[in-house]
Amino acid sequence: MARKARLVGLVLAGTMALWIGAQVVGDEMGWDTRFAFLFDFAALAAFVWALVVTYQIWRVRRG
């Protein structure tokens, strides 16, 4: 359970860093808007995954 929690923390931190980095680089390089949406949806998928795993951890601890 602690391993899953650490993994969730790493995924959240990594996703946030990569997402912000992609936004900055995309803005500086003049990338098309569709690439920004691609990174947005990838980050959203990672956040949903982290939420699901966090919920699973919470359910195990409650039981």
Beta strands, then each sheet from edge to edge (+ up, - down):
end
